[in-house]
């Protein structure tokens, strides 16, 4: 397997497919690089080098006890980018991965980054606070923690319903897609899965987004039941100067799978622009 070793000894697994201009993918919770295969095959066949890593504690990467926070995730991403000596890269992040991209740019700048794409991202902040009154209350995330602790396997199976919009009338979501989510989620360490609930819900990316002085595409489904568009993408688009907001009518949180043809076409158009 292809891995790098970070400064604290954590092994980060990554896929490196194709050749050409690099496109770097950051996955959502509790998934792995496998969640990006539809995009990687599509773009790889069109002359792009597609790189996706398993976040520490997820997939085939090491499962350290510590470091399950956005600063460390961003530093792990920076280590991968530097080890592969990627330049003029396009960074694409889904859900929690969008937060990872934001914190990476906020901490490490855009010297190696040409463009950014935030898909159904948790940015700028999921948690309800005095400064973010539209966010979700803390007890909503406490319920997620409780569900994971009580029966992680069943919780993930149930989560696939709203994640892919399979609970909507006339939804066409295969059992195979839902099973793939479950498989990826069960590869992650329970410690990391729990720590990441705090990381994706309580981390404020407002100041990170203000450093995005690069072309940025923000993509979000207007029927996202996991990361509602009104309190994330619509706010992020105002914070990222010159960004482009693309809304997908009726699309769920898992639009990279359920609307993959449209997402892939829009990604390609943005990369080529």
N, C-alpha and C positions, 0 to 999 in steps of 0.2 A: 504494500500500500504506500501511497505518497503521503508523507507527513513532514511537518516541521516541528522543532522543539523550541518552545518559548523559554524566556529567561528563568521561569520558575520550574522548568522541567516538564511542562505539560506538552504532550504530543497532540498536534492538531492535524487531523486528516483532511485532505482536499482532493478534489477532482480537477483535472486540467485537460480540457478537451479542445481540439481544434488549434488553429493558428491564425494569427492576425492581431488586430487591435484587441486588447484585453477587456473583457466584461467580467466583473467580479460580483458574485451573488452572496447575499447574507440571508439566511433562512429565518422563518418564524418559530415560535414556541409551539410545541415541544419537538419540532421536526429535525430534519437533517438536510444535507446537500441534495438528497434524493428528491426533495420537493421541487427542485429546479430543473429536473431532467427534460421536461417539455420545452423549456426556454433554451436550455443548453444545446440540445440537438438541433433545434430550429436555427439558432444563431450560429452554431458551429458549422452548419452546412452552408452558411452564407458568408463565410470568411472571417469569423470572429473567434478569438481564443476565449473560451468560457471556463471560468474558475469558480468553484464553489467549495466552501469548507464546512465541516461539521463543527459547530461551536463547541468549546470545551464543555465536557459533561454530556454531550449529545452524540448520537451516531457512533462513529468509529474512533472518535477522539478520546483522549484520556478523561478520566472522571475524578478530577481533584476535588478535595473537600472545600477548598477556598477559591476565591477569584470569580465567583458567579455574579458579577456586577458589570455594569455597562462600561466603566472605565477599562476594566481588564479585557472585556470582549473587544473593545476598540483597539487596545494595544495588541491583542492577539492578531487581529486583522491587519494591523500595521506591520507586524512581524512577518506575516505571510506575504504581503505586498512587497516588502523590502527584500525578503529572501528570494522571491521570484523576479525582483527588479522590474516590477510593473510600472510603466509610465503611460501617461495619456489614457488612463483607464476610465471606464464607465462603471460606477458602483450602483448596484441594484439591491434594494432591501425590501423584504416583505414583512409586514407586521412588526414583531420585535426586531427583526433584521433591519427594518427602516430606522429604528432607534440606534442600532449598531452603526449604521452608515452615518447617521447624524453625529453621533459621539466621536466616531473616527475622524470625520472632517473637523469637528470642533476641537479635538485634541491634537491632530496631526496635520491639519491644513489641507490645501488642495494642490500642493506641488506635484503630486503624482496623479491627481484626479482631474479629468476633463469634464465629466458630466455626472449627474446623479439622478436616480429614479427611486421614488418612495412609493411602494405599492401597499395599500391598505395598512399604512404605517401607524404606529402608536404615537407618533409625534404630533403635537409638541408635549402633551402630558395627558395621561389617562385618568389620573386620580383627581377627585373633586377637592379643591382647596379654595381659600378665600380669593386667590388670584385666578382660579380656574373653576368657577361655579358650575359649569356645564359638565364637568367630569363625573365619573362614577364614584360613589362613596366607598370608603375603605372596606365596609362589610361585604360589598360585592366581591372583592378580591379575597377576603377571608373565607367566603363560601367556596371559592375555587380551591384554596388551600385545603379546606376541610374535605372537599370532594376527592382531591388527589390522595390525601392521607387515608381516607376511608377505603377507597377501592380505585386505585389509579387506572387499572385496566378498563373497568366499566365506565369510569368518568371519561376517559378518552373516547371510548366507543360512543357514548352519549353526545360528546362534544362535536362529533362529526356532523350531527344533524344541523345545528345552526351555523357551523363553520362553513359548510358547503351549501347552505340553504336547502338542505334535503327535507326540512320541515315545512317548506312552502308548497302550496297547491301546484300540481303539475310539474314538480321538480323532477329532473332526470339526472340523478346522481347514483352512480353505480356502487354496488357493495364493494367492488374491488378498490375503488378510490377511497372509500371509508376505511377499508382494511389496511390500505397503505399508510394512512394517517396513524392508525393504531400501531402498526408495526414500527414506524419511525419513533413515535412517542415512547414506546416501551423499550427502545434501545437506550434512551437517555437515563442518566442516574436520577434516582428519586431526589437526592439532595439538590442537584442542579435544577430539576423541574420546580421544586419548591422555591429555591432562591430566586429563580427567574421570574416568578410571579411578582415579587417585590420589585425586581429590576425593571420589568416592562411597564409596571403600573405606577410606580412612584418616582421614576427618573424624569426630571424636567429637561426637555431638549430645546427649550425656547432659545437660549443663547447660542446653542450649536447651530440651529437653523439660520440664525442671523449671519453666520460666517459663510454661508453658501453663495459665494460670488462666482457661480458657475451655472451653465444651463441645467435646469432641474425640471423633471417631469414628475408630477404627483398624480397617481392613479388610484381610484377608489370606487368601490361599488356603492350605490346609494341604498342598498338593502343589506349592508354589512351589520350583522347582529352581534359581532364580536368586538369590533372597533368602529363605533358609529362615526359616520362621515362628518356630521355637524361639529363634533368636538375635536376632530383630528385634522383631516385633510383640508377642510375649509379654513381652519385657523393656520395650518402650516403654510398654505398657499399665500397667506397674507404676510407671513414672516420671511419667506424666501423671496427675495427681490427678483422680479422677472421670471418667476416660475410659471409653468403651464399646468393647469389642473384639468385632468381628464376624468369625467364621471361616467360610470358604467351603469345604465338603468337596470334595476333589478338584480344586479350582481351581488354575490355573497362575499364573505371575507376570503374564501378560497378561490378567488377569480382567476388565479394563475392556472388553475386546473379546469374550472367550470367554463371559463371564457378564454381558454388558452389561445385559440386562433386569433381572436381580436387583440388580446394582450400582446401576443408575439408580433403581430403586424404593427401595432403601435410602438412597441419597443424598437423594432427595426427602423421604422420611420424616424424615431428620435435619434437613434444611433447614427443614421445616415445624414441627418440634417446638418 
